[in-house]
């Protein structure tokens, strides 16, 4: 081996080492960045999602017979947002002892700050308890890598008939109220049974949030969403400590998957929601 060959090999070795060091530094930087991102995502807890189905009032009487007005949006109610962009619902109905009425044709989209919320109105034509129900289109939540479907209802007292408020609409997962779900006062206990395909679900998770009217700023993360477990009979109870709308979301994992936007089969969260309005005495 001549002098030139030795120098050529030496230069090649130095260059190779230099390139290797660059790659190692890039790899270390990538690993460090990935760790930071992963740690950040782990440190930020997933916020509870609630499909809001909120009427302008939950009790009708002779003094207020005008049509009910509803707002429908998907959000984090205690945090007052953000609002998620959702497709039009698949089902929107009102049920009474007389039967069920399809309300989809009355629904109108309301673009707000780049996302779509919905509105509809309903003129009550008979004294009855009115069960308003929505089945939303599936919503893909990228931060949790799953699809969310929250079957939601709210019950309105139509002229103090007091019949039918505990009727089930037949959603895949649903909360059956044991407490009459309107004309409740602050400090009253709301009680319900979580049912899946009509059967009680023991030890199911129920998330509870107050729909913030802007009067409260809650910086303590664990206070934003209250969490309850049903008992062995699928029953839960909660005392509402503040006036306003309260959302109760019974959550289970579906026994099927749906494709993600990338066509990858992914988990599905099913929720049975009911909204309750507590009033100050």
Buried (B, 14 or more C-beta within 10 A) or exposed (E): EEEEEEEEEEEEEEEEEEEEEEEEEEEEEEEEEEEEEEEEEEEEEEBBBBBBBBBEBBBBEEEEEEEBEBBBBBBBBBBBEEBBBBEBBEBBBBBBEEEEBEBEEBBEEEEEEEBBBBBBBBEBEEBBBBBBBBBBEBBBBEEBEBBBBBBBBBBBBBBEBBEBBBBBBEBBBBBBBBBBBBBBEBEBEBBBBBBBEEEBBEEBBBBBBBBBEEEEEEEEEEEBBBEBEBBEEBBBBBEBEBBBBBBBBBBBEBEEEBEBEEEEEBBBBBBBBBBBBBBEE
